[in-house]
Amino acid sequence: MFLKRNVQKICLTDALGLVKIQEMLFLMGNDLVHASILSRYITREIYYSMFMLLGIFLLILSTNYLIHFLEDAATGASSIEIAFKLLGLMVPQMVAVLLPISLFLAILNVLGKLFAQNELLIALSVGMSFKRIWAIIKKPTIVVILVTAMISLFLEPLMIYYQDSLRASLSKGNGSISLIQSGEFVSLNGGNEVIYLGGHTKDNAIVSNVFIYFYDPLSQVFKVIIAPQGHSARDAENAGEFMILENGHQYQGKLNAQTKALDYNLVSFGSYGLRLPSVITPDTNPGVDALSLWRLFHEHSVSEITEIEWRFSVPIVAWVLALLAVGLSYVRPRQGRFGKFISAFLIFMIYFNLLVASRAWTESGALTPWLGLIWVHVVFALAGFTLLYWRDGFFSRVSFWRSRSRRA
C-alpha cells in the first residue's frame, strides 16, 4: 500500500510515467521480461544520446582543425585538397577521444532523466539495484570499448603515419621554404641560425622581408642578412635549394674582446645566393605514435612502454567513465539532473589531466614505466565501484526503514 500510494502521488501529473511504472510493477514478478524491456529502453536511449553528442563534438572539433588547415593553405604552405585529406585522416583519432566522453555524458543524461521522472526511483524501491543498472550499461559500454580499442591500437597509428607521410611529401614538393611559417622566427642548429620570412607566395617562389642570422661558435663571427625580397631556386646537380635575395644588406663581424664593442662591416648587394640549411628538411622517420603495436611490444625504451599504456588507456577510460556515470547519475526528487554535469565534467578533467601528467612523469623518469598510467585508472575505477556499492547500500537502508515503519 505504501508503494502504491507513493507511485500515485509521484506520477499524478505524469500519465506516461504512470503507465511505465505500472508496467514495471506488473513485470517485476518476471525478472527476465523486466530486465529485457528496461535494458532495451535504456540501451536505445544511450545510443541515441551518445551518437548525438558525438556528432556535435565531432563537428566542433573538425571545424577547428579545418580552419587551421585552410589557414596553412591560404599562406601557401599547403593546399585545399591536402587540408581535407588531413582532416579525413584525423577523424578516427577524434572519434577515439570523443566516444568515451559522449558515452559518459549520455549515461548521465539518460539515467538522470529516469531518476528525475521518478521511474528508476520506483524501480529501486521494488527490487532494482545499481548493480543491475550497471549490468545494463555494460552492453553499450562494451561496444564503445571495442570500437575505441580498434581505433587506438591499430587504426590511429596508421592514420598518423599517413599524415606524416603526406606532410613530408608536401614539404619535399614545395621545398624547404614551405616549412618556414610567415611571420615567425625559425631557430635552427641550437639557435646559431635564425630565419624569418615576412611572407611568401602560395607556390613559395617569391619571399619578402627576409631576415637571416648566422653565428659560428668557433670563430665567434656573426652574419646578419636583410633583404626586402627574394625568390627560391634549386640546383639540379646537387639537388640543393637556394634563396636568391635581392637589393639587401649583409652585416658581418664579431665582438671585440678588449673593447666589448662590435667590429663589423656592411656590404650591400643586388643579388645574393644563399643555400638553405640542410636541417630544414621534413622528418621522414615515424614517431613513436605512428609505430605499430607489434613493433612497440618489441621495444623496451620508456617512450615505447608509455605509448603502449596510452593506447590501452583509451578503451579503459571508456569503461571507467561508464562506471562512474552510473554512480553519479542518481538525482533526488525535484532536483535538476543537469547539475550533475558540472561535477561530472570536473571529474573527467581531473582524470584526463592526471593521465597526461602521468605520461609526462613516466617519460621524464619520475615514475616507473610499469606504474605509469595504470595507477590513475585504478584510483578512478575504485572510486566508481565504491560509489556504486554505496548507492546500493543507501537504497537498501531506505527500503529497510520503510518496511519497518509499515510493520509498526
DALINFEN-V191323 format. One record per backbone hydrogen bond with DSSP energy under -0.5 kcal/mol. CO is the residue of the C=O (numbers start at 1). NH is the residue of the N-H. If there is no record, write none. Layout:
<<CO:NH> <CO:NH>>
This chain:
<<1:5> <2:6> <3:7> <4:8> <5:9> <6:10> <7:11> <9:12> <11:14> <14:18> <15:19> <16:20> <17:21> <18:22> <19:23> <20:24> <21:25> <22:26> <23:27> <24:28> <26:29> <27:30> <27:34> <29:31> <30:34> <31:35> <32:36> <33:37> <34:38> <35:39> <36:40> <37:41> <38:42> <39:43> <40:44> <41:45> <42:46> <43:47> <44:48> <45:49> <46:50> <47:51> <48:52> <49:53> <50:54> <51:55> <52:56> <53:57> <54:58> <55:59> <56:60> <57:61> <58:62> <59:63> <60:64> <61:65> <62:66> <63:67> <64:68> <65:69> <66:70> <67:71> <68:72> <69:73> <70:74> <71:75> <72:76> <72:77> <72:78> <73:76> <79:83> <80:84> <81:85> <82:86> <83:87> <84:88> <85:89> <86:90> <87:91> <88:91> <90:94> <91:95> <92:96> <93:97> <94:98> <95:99> <96:100> <97:101> <98:102> <99:103> <100:104> <101:105> <102:106> <103:107> <104:108> <105:109> <106:110> <107:111> <108:112> <109:113> <110:114> <111:115> <112:116> <113:117> <114:119> <114:120> <115:118> <118:122> <119:123> <120:124> <121:125> <122:126> <123:126> <123:128> <124:127> <129:133> <130:134> <131:135> <132:136> <133:137> <134:138> <136:139> <136:140> <137:141> <138:142> <139:143> <140:144> <141:145> <142:146> <143:147> <144:148> <145:149> <146:150> <147:151> <148:152> <149:153> <150:154> <150:155> <151:156> <154:158> <155:159> <156:160> <157:161> <158:162> <159:163> <160:164> <161:165> <162:166> <163:167> <164:168> <165:169> <166:170> <167:171> <168:172> <169:173> <170:174> <171:175> <175:178> <176:179> <177:180> <179:181> <181:184> <184:197> <185:187> <186:195> <188:191> <188:192> <188:193> <189:192> <192:215> <193:188> <194:213> <195:186> <196:211> <197:183> <199:208> <201:204> <205:232> <206:201> <207:230> <208:198> <208:199> <209:198> <210:227> <211:196> <212:225> <213:194> <214:223> <215:217> <216:220> <216:221> <220:255> <221:216> <222:253> <223:214> <224:251> <225:212> <226:249> <227:210> <228:209> <229:246> <230:207> <231:244> <233:242> <234:236> <235:239> <235:240> <240:235> <241:276> <242:233> <243:245> <243:274> <244:231> <245:272> <246:229> <247:228> <248:269> <249:226> <250:252> <250:267> <251:224> <252:265> <253:222> <254:263> <255:257> <256:260> <261:256> <261:263> <262:264> <263:254> <265:252> <267:250> <269:248> <270:247> <272:245> <272:274> <274:243> <277:280> <279:281> <282:284> <287:290> <288:291> <292:296> <293:297> <294:298> <295:298> <296:299> <301:305> <302:306> <303:307> <304:308> <305:309> <306:310> <307:311> <308:312> <309:313> <310:314> <311:314> <311:315> <312:316> <313:317> <314:318> <315:319> <316:320> <317:321> <318:322> <319:323> <320:324> <321:325> <322:326> <323:327> <324:328> <325:329> <327:330> <332:335> <336:339> <337:340> <338:341> <339:342> <339:343> <340:344> <341:345> <342:346> <343:347> <344:348> <345:349> <346:350> <347:351> <348:352> <349:353> <350:354> <351:355> <352:356> <353:357> <354:358> <355:359> <356:360> <357:361> <358:362> <359:363> <360:364> <361:365> <361:366> <361:367> <362:365> <368:371> <368:372> <371:374> <371:375> <373:376> <373:377> <374:378> <375:379> <376:380> <377:381> <378:382> <379:383> <380:384> <381:385> <382:386> <383:387> <384:388> <385:389> <386:390> <387:391> <388:392> <389:393> <390:394> <391:395> <392:396> <393:397> <394:398> <395:399> <396:400> <397:401> <398:402> <399:403> <400:404> <401:405> <402:406> <403:407> <404:408>>
